[in-house]
Amino acid sequence: MSGRLHVTPGTLSVTCTAFLLCDMQEKFRPAIKHFDEILEVANRLVKTSKILDIPLIATEQYPKGLGKTVEELDIDHAKGVFDKTKFSMVIPAVEEQLSKLPTLTTVVLFGVETHVCVEQTAIDLVKRGLDVHVVADATSSRSMMDRMIAFEHLRQSGVMVTTSEAVIFQLLGDKENPKFKEVQALVKTLAPTSGLYSEL
């Protein structure tokens, strides 16, 4: 991945982007703050990836003990759903999938937990020369303190901390995009704030 063209931070393009869904598993549901709200937003992003034909890669942390990806997320179109025990998503199977995307410059990352698997994944991807956008309203932790401090640490590490609507509209780029109406339907209702507003 080291030879990839570097893009201006903050730039998103359909042809240069992949979505990474991190460990949105059933056993995390009761423990993660605002889980149902980040799940709703993650669902918008997963559907966007399908409509815009953006590669989606998912992982599951020790699924034997923590369960599979929650059934509300239809990830049948994903390039792969990979088991892991490492906290970072950057495992050989995921790296192999990323290597098959020759125009890849940017990763949109979301899931749980912000301060563990998401943060370690983001930093590993930055080390590999990719621009990383972590979707704040689709990413959470068991503790709001850990979540918010992780967002700050990510910014300090060169990661863009953004929102689902910002990502979706950047990828659309133009009202004349032929997929505009289909994607717009996903964001007609404002995304839940999942506790972010009170913490800003």
C-alpha positions as CSV (number, residue, x, y, z in Angstrom):
1,M,0.0,0.0,0.0
2,S,3.0,2.3,0.3
3,G,3.0,3.2,-3.3
4,R,-0.5,4.6,-3.5
5,L,-1.2,8.1,-4.6
6,H,-1.7,10.4,-1.5
7,V,-4.8,12.5,-1.6
8,T,-5.7,15.7,0.1
9,P,-6.9,14.9,3.7
10,G,-10.7,15.1,3.9
11,T,-11.2,14.1,0.3
12,L,-13.6,11.2,-0.5
13,S,-14.1,9.7,-3.9
14,V,-16.1,6.6,-4.7
15,T,-13.4,5.1,-6.9
16,C,-10.7,5.5,-4.2
17,T,-12.6,4.6,-1.0
18,A,-13.4,1.4,1.0
19,F,-15.7,1.0,4.0
20,L,-14.5,-1.0,7.0
21,L,-17.1,-2.2,9.5
22,C,-15.5,-3.1,12.8
23,D,-17.0,-5.7,15.1
24,M,-20.7,-4.8,15.2
25,Q,-21.6,-8.0,17.0
26,E,-24.5,-9.1,19.1
27,K,-22.8,-9.5,22.4
28,F,-21.7,-5.9,22.3
29,R,-25.3,-4.7,22.1
30,P,-26.0,-4.3,25.8
31,A,-22.6,-3.0,26.7
32,I,-21.9,-0.2,24.1
33,K,-23.2,3.3,24.8
34,H,-25.9,4.3,22.3
35,F,-25.5,0.9,20.4
36,D,-28.9,1.1,18.7
37,E,-28.2,4.6,17.5
38,I,-24.8,3.8,16.0
39,L,-26.3,0.7,14.5
40,E,-28.9,2.8,12.7
41,V,-26.2,5.0,11.3
42,A,-24.0,2.0,10.4
43,N,-26.9,0.6,8.5
44,R,-27.1,3.8,6.4
45,L,-23.4,3.5,5.6
46,V,-23.6,-0.2,4.7
47,K,-26.6,0.6,2.4
48,T,-24.6,3.5,0.9
49,S,-21.7,1.2,0.2
50,K,-24.0,-1.2,-1.7
51,I,-25.8,1.6,-3.7
52,L,-22.5,3.3,-4.7
53,D,-20.6,0.1,-5.2
54,I,-18.0,1.0,-2.6
55,P,-16.1,-2.1,-1.3
56,L,-17.1,-3.1,2.2
57,I,-14.9,-5.2,4.5
58,A,-16.2,-6.4,7.9
59,T,-14.6,-8.1,10.9
60,E,-15.9,-10.0,13.9
61,Q,-13.9,-10.1,17.1
62,Y,-13.8,-13.7,18.5
63,P,-17.2,-14.5,17.1
64,K,-17.3,-17.9,18.9
65,G,-17.7,-15.9,22.2
66,L,-19.0,-12.5,21.0
67,G,-21.5,-13.6,18.3
68,K,-21.8,-12.7,14.7
69,T,-22.5,-9.3,13.1
70,V,-25.9,-8.1,14.2
71,E,-28.7,-9.3,11.9
72,E,-29.9,-5.8,11.2
73,L,-26.9,-5.1,9.1
74,D,-27.1,-6.7,5.6
75,I,-23.5,-7.3,4.7
76,D,-24.0,-9.9,2.0
77,H,-22.3,-7.6,-0.5
78,A,-19.1,-7.3,1.6
79,K,-15.8,-8.4,0.1
80,G,-15.4,-10.5,3.2
81,V,-16.3,-10.9,6.9
82,F,-13.2,-12.0,8.7
83,D,-12.8,-13.5,12.2
84,K,-10.1,-12.0,14.3
85,T,-8.6,-12.0,17.8
86,K,-6.2,-9.1,17.2
87,F,-7.9,-5.8,18.2
88,S,-6.9,-4.1,14.9
89,M,-8.8,-5.0,11.8
90,V,-5.5,-4.9,9.9
91,I,-5.0,-8.7,9.8
92,P,-3.6,-10.6,6.8
93,A,-7.1,-11.4,5.3
94,V,-8.1,-7.7,5.4
95,E,-4.8,-6.6,4.0
96,E,-5.2,-9.0,1.2
97,Q,-8.6,-7.5,0.3
98,L,-7.2,-4.0,0.5
99,S,-4.4,-4.9,-1.8
100,K,-6.9,-5.9,-4.5
101,L,-8.1,-2.3,-4.7
102,P,-5.4,-0.6,-6.8
103,T,-7.0,2.9,-6.6
104,L,-7.6,2.8,-2.9
105,T,-6.4,5.9,-1.0
106,T,-9.1,6.3,1.7
107,V,-10.8,4.2,4.3
108,V,-14.1,5.0,6.0
109,L,-14.1,3.2,9.3
110,F,-16.9,2.6,11.8
111,G,-18.0,0.2,14.5
112,V,-16.8,-0.7,18.0
113,E,-15.1,0.0,20.3
114,T,-13.8,3.5,19.5
115,H,-10.8,3.4,21.9
116,V,-9.8,-0.2,21.1
117,C,-10.4,-1.9,17.8
118,V,-11.4,1.2,15.8
119,E,-8.5,3.3,17.1
120,Q,-5.9,0.6,16.6
121,T,-7.3,-0.1,13.1
122,A,-7.2,3.6,12.2
123,I,-3.6,4.0,13.3
124,D,-2.5,0.9,11.5
125,L,-4.1,2.1,8.3
126,V,-2.5,5.6,8.6
127,K,0.9,3.9,9.0
128,R,0.2,2.2,5.7
129,G,-0.2,5.5,4.0
130,L,-4.0,5.5,3.8
131,D,-6.3,8.5,4.7
132,V,-8.7,7.4,7.3
133,H,-12.1,8.8,8.2
134,V,-13.7,7.6,11.4
135,V,-17.5,8.1,11.4
136,A,-18.2,9.5,14.9
137,D,-22.0,8.8,14.9
138,A,-21.4,5.2,13.8
139,T,-18.7,4.5,16.4
140,S,-18.9,4.0,20.1
141,S,-17.5,2.4,23.3
142,R,-18.7,1.1,26.6
143,S,-17.6,4.4,28.2
144,M,-18.3,7.9,26.8
145,M,-15.1,9.0,28.3
146,D,-13.1,6.4,26.4
147,R,-15.1,7.2,23.2
148,M,-14.5,11.0,23.3
149,I,-10.8,10.8,24.3
150,A,-10.3,8.3,21.5
151,F,-11.8,10.7,19.0
152,E,-9.3,13.3,20.2
153,H,-6.4,10.8,20.0
154,L,-7.4,9.9,16.5
155,R,-7.4,13.5,15.4
156,Q,-3.9,13.9,16.9
157,S,-2.8,10.8,14.9
158,G,-3.9,12.3,11.6
159,V,-7.3,10.7,11.3
160,M,-10.4,12.6,10.1
161,V,-13.2,12.3,12.6
162,T,-16.4,13.0,10.7
163,T,-20.1,12.2,10.5
164,S,-22.2,9.9,8.4
165,E,-23.9,12.6,6.4
166,A,-20.6,14.3,5.7
167,V,-19.3,11.1,4.3
168,I,-22.4,10.2,2.3
169,F,-22.7,13.7,0.6
170,Q,-19.0,13.9,-0.1
171,L,-19.2,10.5,-1.9
172,L,-22.3,11.7,-3.9
173,G,-20.5,14.9,-4.9
174,D,-23.4,16.3,-7.0
175,K,-27.2,16.4,-7.0
176,E,-27.0,15.1,-10.6
177,N,-25.3,11.9,-9.4
178,P,-27.6,9.1,-10.8
179,K,-27.7,7.5,-7.4
180,F,-28.6,10.7,-5.6
181,K,-32.3,10.0,-4.9
182,E,-31.6,6.5,-3.8
183,V,-29.0,7.6,-1.3
184,Q,-30.9,10.7,-0.2
185,A,-33.7,8.5,1.0
186,L,-31.3,7.1,3.6
187,V,-30.7,10.5,5.1
188,K,-34.1,12.2,4.9
189,T,-34.3,11.7,8.7
190,L,-31.5,13.2,10.7
191,A,-29.0,10.7,12.1
192,P,-29.3,10.2,15.9
193,T,-26.6,12.1,17.8
194,S,-25.8,9.1,20.0
195,G,-24.7,11.3,22.9
196,L,-22.2,13.3,20.8
197,Y,-24.0,16.6,21.0
198,S,-24.0,16.7,24.8
199,E,-20.3,15.9,24.8
200,L,-19.2,18.7,22.4
